[in-house]
Amino acid sequence: MAAIDTPLTFTVRRRAPELIVPAKPTPRELKLLSDIDDQESLRCQTPVILVYRSNPKMRNKNPASVIREALAKLLVFYYPFAGRLKEGPAGKLMVDCSAEGVLFIEAEADVTLSQIGDALPPPSPCMEELLYDVPGSSGILDSPLLLIQVTRLLCGGFIFAIRFNHTMTDGAGFVQFLSGLDEIARGATSPSTLPVWQRELLCSSDPLPITLTKGTPVDMVHKSLFFTTTEISAFRKLVPVHLQSCTTFEVLTACLWRCRTIALQPNPEDEMVIAMSLNTRKMFNPPLPVGYYGNVLANPFAISTARDLCNKPFAHALELVMKTKSDVTKEYIRSVSDLKAINGRYHYAGIRPYVVSDLTRLGIDEIDVGWGKAAFGGVCKGGAAIPGLSSFYIPYTNNKGESGIVILICLPNGVMDRFVKEINNMLVQAKDNEVLLEHVLLEHELPALSKL
């Protein structure tokens, strides 16, 4: 195993933040969020990063100017994003479509993509400088719903970083927004998929439980693990014949659940919960309208005692993961009540789940904006909402041309080393020889930037 810890220092120069408002007048109104949007676990800011290489055809174009102009035009269609969240009676969230605008920062850094190398996947070098947290901007209420920073690099490439308020949209909805930005940046007058609000479709008279205990903050370590297709195939050697139909997501999720449990060293009788964040758009009957960009996430969960996860064969965890996911995907969700029943179970149980989210097919890296496919596209860190309790799977190809999946992990300091050791133990067991995971990308031993 090799950790990338080569010292890298570079400077980011930022212009003053500005508010980008819709290019044309938009309706002034209040819009209620859905009951799925309005969950405490989604009241968070989610950072996303897209990295672009130089494109000779765009040599005379400033990516910040292109994105700024396209953003103003797109906000005419997605005008709720230019508003501010308010709380109504009983804490119900709504958007005041005030057209106050979204925050935008233009910046430049004295570094090239080749110098950054495989440090591209999160935790990215000095993310706090590549997506500057403008003072007073990170609140859920009365704050900008989008924060964007475009940082030009010496090589002609650039980094496009975005932070969005998760109550407004989920991953699929956000990619729809970015796709519209892509189209307008490349000359379209409107997005090909027009946005649909209609959050009332996912509202009910039966309030969704939104209490989620976040616990006491501890010293957390962020790390990215890169699993090549070869290493994923190795894990499959641990799968018994009757479970060979398992997906890559299911195999990796079972591995993480088991190794994380061993690393945490809980009481053997503790119930360990893993929830899988699933996009259920295609499961509604009747279907949701095309263009709906609100949250449509279900979080079905599997439960096992720590004793069984640690002591039983890997197949125990895998079978539970497969059954839990299958139980949801086999059924159509006919109403908001069905979706709320899936989402609300672990809240009723009073148990803090570990949530995994598969972003490998989301298409974030397909966003073009004129410079071609992104070299990397995905969320910036694991545990974005609840530190230590969420991980993301992101597609990635490293500098050697090896394709695979990056998994963002966030664990308490001291637990991370045990977790990586357990992952390696599983690989050794699967390969029958000591071939360790070589692609631990980066901890928070990050390069310092001058703050200008």
DASULLIN-V588798 format. One record per residue. RES is the residue in three letters. PHI is phi in whole degrees, -180 to 180 (NA if undefined). NEAR is the number of other C-alpha atoms within 10 Angstrom. Layout:
RES:PHI:NEAR  RES:PHI:NEAR
This chain:
MET:NA:13  ALA:-127:11  ALA:-94:13  ILE:-85:15  ASP:-134:14  THR:-63:12  PRO:-59:9  LEU:-145:15  THR:-125:16  PHE:-149:14  THR:-111:15  VAL:-112:19  ARG:-110:18  ARG:-111:19  ARG:-80:12  ALA:-64:10  PRO:-59:17  GLU:-133:14  LEU:-98:16  ILE:-99:21  VAL:-106:25  PRO:-56:24  ALA:-69:15  LYS:-133:13  PRO:-58:10  THR:-129:18  PRO:-61:11  ARG:-98:13  GLU:-158:12  LEU:-102:16  LYS:-125:18  LEU:-74:22  LEU:-81:24  SER:-78:25  ASP:-69:25  ILE:-76:25  ASP:-60:24  ASP:-89:24  GLN:-118:20  GLU:-59:15  SER:-67:16  LEU:-101:21  ARG:-83:18  CYS:-151:19  GLN:-99:20  THR:-112:21  PRO:-91:21  VAL:-130:19  ILE:-130:28  LEU:-124:25  VAL:-119:21  TYR:-120:25  ARG:-82:20  SER:-63:18  ASN:-128:15  PRO:-54:10  LYS:-68:9  MET:-110:12  ARG:-57:12  ASN:-93:8  LYS:-104:14  ASN:-95:14  PRO:-59:25  ALA:-65:22  SER:-68:13  VAL:-61:17  ILE:-70:23  ARG:-59:22  GLU:-66:17  ALA:-64:25  LEU:-62:25  ALA:-60:22  LYS:-70:24  LEU:-66:26  LEU:-66:24  VAL:-64:20  PHE:-88:20  TYR:-104:21  TYR:-63:24  PRO:-58:26  PHE:-63:27  ALA:-86:26  GLY:-96:25  ARG:-138:22  LEU:-77:27  LYS:-129:18  GLU:-106:14  GLY:-101:11  PRO:-56:6  ALA:60:6  GLY:76:9  LYS:-66:14  LEU:-81:23  MET:-148:21  VAL:-103:23  ASP:-87:21  CYS:-78:20  SER:-95:19  ALA:58:23  GLU:-71:18  GLY:104:25  VAL:-112:26  LEU:-80:22  PHE:-138:23  ILE:-129:23  GLU:-102:20  ALA:-148:22  GLU:-143:20  ALA:-130:19  ASP:-90:13  VAL:-151:18  THR:-112:18  LEU:-64:21  SER:-65:12  GLN:-70:11  ILE:-72:14  GLY:59:12  ASP:-79:19  ALA:-84:21  LEU:-61:22  PRO:-63:31  PRO:-61:30  PRO:-71:25  SER:-68:23  PRO:-57:23  CYS:50:20  MET:-59:19  GLU:-66:11  GLU:-96:21  LEU:-82:26  LEU:-142:24  TYR:-68:18  ASP:-80:15  VAL:-59:13  PRO:-51:7  GLY:83:9  SER:-102:16  SER:-96:19  GLY:-70:15  ILE:-83:19  LEU:-96:17  ASP:56:16  SER:-129:20  PRO:-56:24  LEU:-87:27  LEU:-137:22  LEU:-127:27  ILE:-127:28  GLN:-133:28  VAL:-112:27  THR:-114:24  ARG:-78:25  LEU:-111:20  LEU:-61:13  CYS:-80:15  GLY:98:18  GLY:-81:21  PHE:-157:26  ILE:-116:27  PHE:-110:23  ALA:-112:24  ILE:-136:22  ARG:-120:24  PHE:-123:22  ASN:-78:24  HIS:-67:24  THR:-67:27  MET:-81:24  THR:-165:23  ASP:-105:21  GLY:-60:24  ALA:-66:22  GLY:-66:19  PHE:-70:19  VAL:-65:19  GLN:-60:25  PHE:-61:23  LEU:-65:20  SER:-64:21  GLY:-64:29  LEU:-62:27  ASP:-57:24  GLU:-63:20  ILE:-70:23  ALA:-62:23  ARG:-99:16  GLY:115:11  ALA:-70:13  THR:-92:13  SER:-157:16  PRO:-69:19  SER:-67:13  THR:-105:13  LEU:-76:15  PRO:-70:20  VAL:-121:15  TRP:-84:17  GLN:41:17  ARG:-66:18  GLU:-63:13  LEU:-65:13  LEU:-117:20  CYS:-118:21  SER:-146:15  SER:-76:7  ASP:-98:10  PRO:-61:12  LEU:-78:20  PRO:-58:17  ILE:-121:17  THR:-76:13  LEU:-140:17  THR:-71:13  LYS:-93:13  GLY:77:9  THR:-86:5  PRO:-59:10  VAL:-127:11  ASP:-73:9  MET:-103:18  VAL:-116:21  HIS:-103:22  LYS:-147:27  SER:-112:26  LEU:-109:22  PHE:-105:26  PHE:-104:22  THR:-73:20  THR:-61:14  THR:-65:11  GLU:-70:18  ILE:-65:17  SER:-62:15  ALA:-64:18  PHE:-59:22  ARG:-66:17  LYS:-68:15  LEU:-87:18  VAL:-89:19  PRO:-69:12  VAL:-56:8  HIS:-73:9  LEU:-117:14  GLN:-66:12  SER:-78:10  CYS:-63:15  THR:-89:12  THR:-60:15  PHE:-58:19  GLU:-67:20  VAL:-63:25  LEU:-65:20  THR:-65:25  ALA:-64:23  CYS:-61:20  LEU:-63:23  TRP:-60:24  ARG:-68:27  CYS:-69:23  ARG:-64:24  THR:-63:21  ILE:-60:20  ALA:-68:20  LEU:-74:16  GLN:53:12  PRO:-77:14  ASN:-61:10  PRO:-55:16  GLU:-92:11  ASP:-62:12  GLU:-87:19  MET:-102:23  VAL:-113:19  ILE:-122:27  ALA:-113:26  MET:-110:25  SER:-80:21  LEU:-116:18  ASN:-80:18  THR:-104:18  ARG:-52:19  LYS:-81:13  MET:-99:16  PHE:-78:17  ASN:-141:11  PRO:-70:11  PRO:-70:12  LEU:-69:18  PRO:-64:13  VAL:-62:11  GLY:102:15  TYR:-65:20  TYR:-122:26  GLY:-79:25  ASN:-70:27  VAL:-134:25  LEU:-100:22  ALA:-111:22  ASN:-126:27  PRO:-64:24  PHE:-133:22  ALA:-112:23  ILE:-129:19  SER:-150:19  THR:-71:16  ALA:-59:22  ARG:-58:17  ASP:-68:17  LEU:-62:24  CYS:-79:21  ASN:-102:12  LYS:-80:12  PRO:-60:14  PHE:-53:21  ALA:-58:18  HIS:-61:16  ALA:-66:24  LEU:-64:23  GLU:-64:18  LEU:-65:18  VAL:-63:25  MET:-63:20  LYS:-66:14  THR:-62:19  LYS:-67:19  SER:-65:12  ASP:-61:10  VAL:-85:18  THR:-73:14  LYS:-82:9  GLU:-111:11  TYR:-88:16  ILE:-92:21  ARG:-91:13  SER:-158:15  VAL:-62:20  SER:-63:18  ASP:-63:15  LEU:-63:23  LYS:-67:23  ALA:-64:15  ILE:-69:16  ASN:-68:23  GLY:-87:19  ARG:-59:15  TYR:-73:22  HIS:-68:16  TYR:-65:13  ALA:-72:8  GLY:71:11  ILE:-112:15  ARG:-88:19  PRO:-86:21  TYR:-96:21  VAL:-105:22  VAL:-117:27  SER:-132:21  ASP:-92:20  LEU:-105:21  THR:-68:18  ARG:-112:11  LEU:-74:19  GLY:87:17  ILE:-60:27  ASP:-72:23  GLU:-85:18  ILE:-65:22  ASP:-102:19  VAL:47:23  GLY:101:19  TRP:-103:21  GLY:93:14  LYS:-59:17  ALA:-66:20  ALA:-68:19  PHE:-154:22  GLY:-149:28  GLY:173:26  VAL:-68:25  CYS:-88:24  LYS:-164:27  GLY:-77:27  GLY:67:22  ALA:-61:18  ALA:-89:18  ILE:-133:20  PRO:-52:22  GLY:86:21  LEU:-120:20  SER:-152:24  SER:-137:25  PHE:-126:24  TYR:-106:26  ILE:-132:25  PRO:-70:23  TYR:-159:25  THR:-123:16  ASN:-82:18  ASN:-66:10  LYS:-86:7  GLY:85:8  GLU:-82:14  SER:-95:16  GLY:178:20  ILE:-130:25  VAL:-92:25  ILE:-117:28  LEU:-87:25  ILE:-121:29  CYS:-134:25  LEU:-141:24  PRO:-60:16  ASN:-58:12  GLY:100:13  VAL:-84:17  MET:-58:21  ASP:-62:13  ARG:-65:16  PHE:-63:21  VAL:-62:20  LYS:-61:16  GLU:-67:20  ILE:-60:21  ASN:-63:19  ASN:-60:17  MET:-67:20  LEU:-65:22  VAL:-63:17  GLN:-61:16  ALA:-73:19  LYS:-93:17  ASP:61:11  ASN:-158:9  GLU:-86:12  VAL:-109:15  LEU:-90:17  LEU:-63:21  GLU:-96:15  HIS:-121:18  VAL:-71:18  LEU:-83:23  LEU:-171:24  GLU:-97:20  HIS:-86:15  GLU:-90:16  LEU:-99:18  PRO:-66:15  ALA:-91:14  LEU:-112:19  SER:-71:10  LYS:-94:11  LEU:-112:9
